[in-house]
Amino acid sequence: MTTATIHTHKQFDPSDKEARKNVVGSSDAPVLTRTVPYQNEIHNTWLGLYNIKIGKSEAPDLSNNEAVNWGIDLEDTVRMRVKKYMNIELRKASETFYHKKYPFIACHPDSIIKGLKEVGEIKCPGIGTMMKMGENLESFLDSYKAQGIHQLLVMDKMKAVQFFVQYPQKSVKVFRMERDDRAIDNYLQVVLDFWNLVEKRIPPEPQTEVEANNYWFKDNKVFMPYNQGTGETVRKLMNLEISEAHISAEKKKLRLEIKRQIGEYSGMEWPDSKEKVQIQRYERPTFSGDSFFEKESDATIAEYSTMEVNKTLLKKENRELYDKHSKTKPITRLVLPKGLALEELFTNADVAKS
C-alpha cells in the first residue's frame, strides 16, 4: 500500500457511487463494526459492503430517501440552533480527509467546531427512529460511536467528535467522544482486514443469516444427500425449539400454580433473604387513540401524532392495494422436519444408506 501525499481534497459528492466504492468512509464504519441498524438488509453486512466495493452490486440509491433528505435539509437549522442556544459555531466542512498512511480510508465530516480541534457531526433522526428509541433518547447509539472512531482515525489532529442530535420537536442533544487510541487501533485493524479481502477478491465468510442466504442459497430445487454432521446440527436445533416450546408452556403452568397457592396474599417470604416472592397488582393504562383524536385540539394532535398508513389493517382488508404499494424482497426460511421423531432422523438415514 502506498503513502498518501495529499491529506485533504475537495469534498466529493456523497452520492457519487464510484467515488465511494474506492474508499472506506464514515458511513461504512457501522457496517464494519456490525453496529448498523437494520442488519437484515444485505448492504448493511460485510458481504453486502464487500460486493459494493468490488462493483458486484450497487450501493442503495439514497437520492429519494426521505430520512436522508430530512437530515440534509435540517443541517443548517441545527447549526443555527447550536450557535443560538449553546454558543458553539459549527463551521461546515468542505474537504474530504484521507488517512496519511492508508489513503483508501477517508471521511468528510459535517463540521469543524470553531476554536477547538474537534469534529462536529450533525444527526437528524426521523420520527420512526425516535419512536423506536422510546424513552432512550439520551442513549448514544453505537453506530454513531463507530463513525466517530472512524473520523478520529482519519483526522489524527482532532481531539474529539461531538455529535449534535436533533430529534423531531426536541432540543438538540450533545454527545462527546474523546480520542481513544486503543479503540482507534482496534478499529483500524478491522478496516485493514476488510480491505484486504476487497483487494484480494476474497468474499467475507457469512456471519449472519442474511449473508448466508445470499452467499450459499441458490434455490436450485436440488437436495443434498443426508450428511451425519449436518443431521446432528439439525437435531440440536430441533431439540432447542422443542425445549423452548415445552419451557414456555411449563412456565405458564408454574406461574398459574404459584398465583393459586399464594392466593390473596401479596406474595411470600423467602428464607435467608430480604427478597420476597411478590405478586404486584397495579393499574396499567391502555392508550385509546380514538379518545385522543376525538377530544384533543388540532394543535395537540399535530404535536403528538403523525399521519401514517395502518399497514396491518390495509394488508388484512385490501391485500391487492397493499401489494400495489409494496416492494418484494427474497425471504429464505429454514424449515425443520417437525413431527419427525429425533430417533427417526438417523434410523431413516441408515435405511437410505443400506
C-alpha positions as CSV (number, residue, x, y, z in Angstrom):
1,M,0.0,0.0,0.0
2,T,1.3,3.5,-0.9
3,T,1.6,6.5,1.3
4,A,-0.9,9.3,0.5
5,T,0.7,12.6,-0.5
6,I,-2.5,14.5,-0.1
7,H,-4.3,14.6,3.2
8,T,-7.3,16.5,2.2
9,H,-9.1,17.1,-1.1
10,K,-12.2,18.9,-2.3
11,Q,-15.1,17.0,-0.8
12,F,-16.5,14.5,-3.3
13,D,-20.3,14.2,-3.7
14,P,-21.5,11.5,-1.3
15,S,-24.0,10.4,-3.9
16,D,-21.1,9.6,-6.3
17,K,-21.2,5.8,-6.0
18,E,-18.0,5.3,-8.0
19,A,-16.0,7.6,-5.6
20,R,-17.5,5.9,-2.5
21,K,-16.6,2.4,-4.0
22,N,-12.9,3.2,-3.8
23,V,-12.8,4.2,-0.1
24,V,-13.9,3.1,3.3
25,G,-15.9,6.1,4.6
26,S,-17.6,7.0,7.9
27,S,-20.9,5.6,6.8
28,D,-19.2,2.2,6.3
29,A,-17.9,2.2,9.9
30,P,-21.2,0.9,11.5
31,V,-21.3,-1.9,8.9
32,L,-17.7,-3.0,9.6
33,T,-18.3,-2.9,13.4
34,R,-21.7,-4.6,13.0
35,T,-23.5,-1.7,14.9
36,V,-25.5,-0.5,11.9
37,P,-29.4,-0.6,12.3
38,Y,-31.3,-2.9,10.0
39,Q,-28.7,-5.7,9.7
40,N,-31.4,-7.8,8.0
41,E,-30.6,-5.7,4.9
42,I,-27.7,-7.3,2.8
43,H,-26.0,-3.9,2.1
44,N,-25.6,-3.5,5.9
45,T,-23.4,-6.6,6.2
46,W,-19.8,-7.3,5.5
47,L,-20.7,-9.4,2.5
48,G,-23.0,-6.7,1.1
49,L,-20.4,-3.9,1.6
50,Y,-17.8,-6.2,0.0
51,N,-19.9,-6.7,-3.1
52,I,-20.4,-2.9,-3.4
53,K,-16.7,-2.2,-3.1
54,I,-15.7,-4.7,-5.8
55,G,-18.5,-3.5,-8.1
56,K,-20.6,-6.7,-7.9
57,S,-23.6,-4.8,-6.6
58,E,-24.6,-1.2,-6.3
59,A,-25.0,0.9,-3.2
60,P,-28.6,1.8,-2.4
61,D,-29.8,4.9,-4.1
62,L,-30.4,7.4,-1.3
63,S,-31.3,10.4,-3.5
64,N,-35.0,9.9,-2.9
65,N,-34.7,8.6,0.7
66,E,-36.9,10.8,2.8
67,A,-34.9,10.2,6.0
68,V,-31.6,11.1,4.3
69,N,-33.1,14.2,2.7
70,W,-34.7,15.2,6.1
71,G,-31.2,15.1,7.7
72,I,-29.6,17.1,4.9
73,D,-32.3,19.8,4.9
74,L,-32.0,20.3,8.6
75,E,-28.2,20.5,8.9
76,D,-28.1,24.3,8.6
77,T,-31.0,24.7,11.0
78,V,-29.2,22.6,13.6
79,R,-26.0,24.7,13.1
80,M,-28.1,27.8,13.7
81,R,-29.7,26.3,16.9
82,V,-26.4,25.2,18.3
83,K,-25.0,28.7,17.7
84,K,-28.0,30.3,19.3
85,Y,-28.5,28.1,22.4
86,M,-25.0,26.7,23.0
87,N,-22.8,29.4,21.6
88,I,-20.9,26.8,19.6
89,E,-20.1,27.6,16.0
90,L,-20.2,24.6,13.6
91,R,-18.2,25.5,10.5
92,K,-19.3,23.5,7.6
93,A,-16.5,21.3,6.3
94,S,-15.8,21.4,2.6
95,E,-13.0,18.8,2.3
96,T,-12.7,15.1,2.2
97,F,-9.9,13.9,4.6
98,Y,-7.8,10.9,3.8
99,H,-5.7,8.7,6.2
100,K,-2.0,9.6,5.8
101,K,-0.8,6.1,5.5
102,Y,-3.9,4.3,4.1
103,P,-5.5,6.6,1.5
104,F,-8.4,4.3,0.9
105,I,-9.7,5.3,4.4
106,A,-11.5,8.6,4.1
107,C,-14.1,10.8,5.8
108,H,-16.0,14.0,5.0
109,P,-17.3,15.4,8.3
110,D,-20.3,17.7,8.6
111,S,-18.5,20.4,10.5
112,I,-15.4,21.5,12.4
113,I,-16.0,23.3,15.7
114,K,-14.6,26.8,15.7
115,G,-11.8,27.3,18.3
116,L,-11.5,23.6,19.1
117,K,-9.7,20.7,17.5
118,E,-13.0,18.8,17.4
119,V,-15.3,17.5,14.7
120,G,-19.0,18.4,14.8
121,E,-21.3,15.8,13.5
122,I,-25.0,16.6,12.9
123,K,-27.6,13.8,13.1
124,C,-31.3,14.3,12.5
125,P,-33.1,11.1,13.1
126,G,-36.7,10.9,11.8
127,I,-39.9,10.2,13.7
128,G,-39.6,6.5,13.1
129,T,-36.2,6.3,14.8
130,M,-37.4,8.4,17.7
131,M,-40.4,6.1,18.2
132,K,-38.2,3.1,18.2
133,M,-35.9,4.7,20.8
134,G,-38.9,5.3,23.0
135,E,-37.6,6.7,26.3
136,N,-34.0,6.1,25.5
137,L,-33.3,9.4,23.6
138,E,-30.4,10.0,26.0
139,S,-28.6,6.9,24.7
140,F,-25.6,7.4,22.4
141,L,-26.0,5.0,19.5
142,D,-23.2,2.5,18.9
143,S,-23.5,3.3,15.1
144,Y,-22.6,6.9,15.9
145,K,-19.7,5.8,18.1
146,A,-18.3,3.8,15.2
147,Q,-18.5,6.8,12.9
148,G,-16.8,8.9,15.5
149,I,-13.9,6.5,15.9
150,H,-13.5,6.4,12.1
151,Q,-13.2,10.1,11.9
152,L,-10.7,10.3,14.7
153,L,-8.7,7.6,12.9
154,V,-8.5,9.7,9.7
155,M,-8.2,13.1,11.3
156,D,-5.3,12.4,13.6
157,K,-5.1,16.0,14.8
158,M,-8.6,16.1,16.2
159,K,-9.1,15.5,19.9
160,A,-12.8,14.6,19.9
161,V,-16.0,14.3,18.0
162,Q,-19.2,16.0,19.2
163,F,-22.5,14.6,17.9
164,F,-25.4,17.1,17.8
165,V,-28.5,15.0,17.6
166,Q,-31.8,16.7,16.6
167,Y,-34.9,14.6,17.2
168,P,-38.2,16.0,15.9
169,Q,-39.6,18.7,18.2
170,K,-36.9,18.1,20.8
171,S,-33.9,20.2,22.0
172,V,-30.5,19.3,20.4
173,K,-28.8,16.6,22.4
174,V,-25.0,16.6,22.5
175,F,-22.7,13.5,22.8
176,R,-19.0,14.0,23.0
177,M,-16.4,11.2,22.5
178,E,-12.8,11.9,23.1
179,R,-9.9,10.2,21.2
180,D,-9.3,6.7,22.4
181,D,-6.1,5.4,20.8
182,R,-6.8,1.7,21.7
183,A,-10.3,1.8,20.2
184,I,-8.9,3.5,17.1
185,D,-6.1,0.9,16.7
186,N,-8.6,-1.9,17.1
187,Y,-10.9,-0.3,14.5
188,L,-8.1,0.3,12.1
189,Q,-7.3,-3.5,12.2
190,V,-10.9,-4.2,11.3
191,V,-10.8,-1.9,8.3
192,L,-7.5,-3.3,7.1
193,D,-8.8,-6.9,7.4
194,F,-11.9,-5.9,5.4
195,W,-9.9,-4.0,2.7
196,N,-7.5,-6.9,2.4
197,L,-10.5,-9.1,1.4
198,V,-11.6,-6.5,-1.1
199,E,-8.1,-6.2,-2.7
200,K,-7.7,-10.0,-2.9
201,R,-11.3,-10.5,-4.1
202,I,-12.0,-12.9,-1.2
203,P,-15.7,-12.8,-0.1
204,P,-16.1,-12.5,3.7
205,E,-17.3,-15.6,5.5
206,P,-21.0,-15.1,6.3
207,Q,-21.6,-14.2,9.9
208,T,-25.4,-13.5,9.7
209,E,-28.3,-15.4,8.2
210,V,-28.9,-12.7,5.6
211,E,-25.3,-13.1,4.4
212,A,-25.6,-16.9,4.4
213,N,-28.8,-16.6,2.3
214,N,-27.1,-14.5,-0.3
215,Y,-23.7,-16.4,-0.2
216,W,-24.8,-20.0,-0.3
217,F,-28.5,-20.5,-1.1
218,K,-29.2,-20.9,-4.8
219,D,-32.8,-22.2,-4.8
220,N,-31.9,-24.9,-7.3
221,K,-34.5,-27.4,-6.1
222,V,-31.8,-30.0,-5.5
223,F,-31.5,-31.6,-2.0
224,M,-28.1,-32.7,-0.7
225,P,-27.8,-36.4,0.4
226,Y,-28.1,-37.0,4.1
227,N,-24.9,-35.9,6.0
228,Q,-24.3,-37.2,9.5
229,G,-22.7,-33.9,10.7
230,T,-25.4,-31.7,9.3
231,G,-28.0,-34.1,10.7
232,E,-26.5,-33.6,14.2
233,T,-26.7,-29.8,13.8
234,V,-30.4,-30.1,12.6
235,R,-31.1,-32.3,15.6
236,K,-29.6,-29.8,18.0
237,L,-31.8,-27.0,16.6
238,M,-34.9,-29.2,16.7
239,N,-34.2,-30.1,20.3
240,L,-33.8,-26.4,21.2
241,E,-37.1,-25.5,19.5
242,I,-38.9,-28.3,21.2
243,S,-37.4,-27.4,24.5
244,E,-38.3,-23.8,24.1
245,A,-42.0,-24.8,23.4
246,H,-42.1,-27.0,26.4
247,I,-40.4,-24.4,28.6
248,S,-42.8,-21.7,27.6
249,A,-45.8,-24.0,28.4
250,E,-44.3,-25.1,31.6
251,K,-43.6,-21.5,32.7
252,K,-47.2,-20.6,32.2
253,K,-48.3,-23.6,34.3
254,L,-45.9,-22.8,37.1
255,R,-46.9,-19.1,37.2
256,L,-50.6,-20.1,37.4
257,E,-49.8,-22.6,40.2
258,I,-47.7,-20.1,42.2
259,K,-50.6,-17.5,42.0
260,R,-53.1,-20.2,43.0
261,Q,-51.1,-21.1,46.1
262,I,-50.3,-17.6,47.2
263,G,-53.9,-16.7,46.7
264,E,-55.0,-13.5,48.4
265,Y,-51.5,-12.7,49.8
266,S,-49.3,-10.1,48.2
267,G,-46.5,-12.7,48.0
268,M,-44.4,-14.9,50.1
269,E,-41.3,-14.5,52.4
270,W,-38.1,-16.1,51.1
271,P,-35.8,-17.8,53.5
272,D,-32.4,-16.3,54.5
273,S,-33.1,-13.2,52.3
274,K,-34.6,-9.8,52.4
275,E,-36.0,-10.5,49.0
276,K,-39.6,-11.7,48.6
277,V,-41.7,-13.5,46.1
278,Q,-44.1,-10.8,45.0
279,I,-47.3,-10.6,43.1
280,Q,-47.6,-7.0,42.2
281,R,-51.0,-5.6,41.4
282,Y,-51.3,-2.3,39.7
283,E,-53.4,-0.5,37.1
284,R,-51.7,-0.2,33.8
285,P,-53.2,2.4,31.4
286,T,-54.1,1.4,27.9
287,F,-54.0,4.2,25.5
288,S,-57.1,4.9,23.4
289,G,-56.3,6.5,20.1
290,D,-60.0,7.1,19.4
291,S,-60.4,9.1,22.6
292,F,-57.2,11.1,21.8
293,F,-58.3,12.1,18.3
294,E,-61.9,12.9,19.4
295,K,-61.2,15.0,22.5
296,E,-57.8,16.8,21.9
297,S,-57.3,20.0,20.0
298,D,-55.8,20.0,16.5
299,A,-52.6,21.6,17.8
300,T,-52.2,18.8,20.4
301,I,-52.9,16.1,17.8
302,A,-50.4,17.7,15.4
303,E,-47.7,17.7,18.2
304,Y,-48.0,14.2,19.3
305,S,-49.1,12.2,16.2
306,T,-48.0,11.7,12.6
307,M,-50.2,10.6,9.7
308,E,-49.3,7.1,8.7
309,V,-50.9,4.1,7.0
310,N,-52.2,1.3,9.2
311,K,-50.3,-1.4,7.3
312,T,-51.7,-4.3,9.3
313,L,-55.3,-3.2,8.6
314,L,-54.6,-2.5,4.9
315,K,-53.0,-5.9,4.4
316,K,-55.9,-7.6,6.1
317,E,-58.7,-5.8,4.3
318,N,-57.3,-4.9,0.9
319,R,-54.4,-7.2,0.0
320,E,-54.4,-6.0,-3.6
321,L,-53.9,-2.4,-2.6
322,Y,-51.3,-3.4,-0.1
323,D,-49.3,-5.4,-2.7
324,K,-49.6,-2.5,-5.1
325,H,-47.6,-0.2,-2.8
326,S,-45.2,-2.9,-1.6
327,K,-41.7,-3.9,-2.6
328,T,-40.8,-7.5,-2.7
329,K,-37.6,-9.0,-1.4
330,P,-36.5,-12.6,-1.2
331,I,-37.0,-14.4,2.1
332,T,-35.1,-17.5,3.0
333,R,-36.6,-19.7,5.8
334,L,-35.2,-22.8,7.3
335,V,-37.9,-25.4,7.7
336,L,-37.2,-28.3,10.1
337,P,-38.8,-31.7,9.8
338,K,-41.3,-31.0,12.5
339,G,-43.1,-34.0,13.9
340,L,-40.3,-36.4,13.0
341,A,-39.0,-38.3,16.0
342,L,-35.4,-37.5,16.6
343,E,-34.5,-41.2,16.5
344,E,-36.1,-41.5,13.1
345,L,-33.7,-38.9,11.8
346,F,-30.8,-41.4,12.0
347,T,-32.9,-44.6,11.5
348,N,-34.2,-43.4,8.2
349,A,-30.7,-42.3,7.1
350,D,-29.3,-45.8,7.9
351,V,-32.1,-47.4,5.8
352,A,-31.4,-45.0,2.9
353,K,-27.7,-45.8,3.0
354,S,-28.4,-49.6,3.0
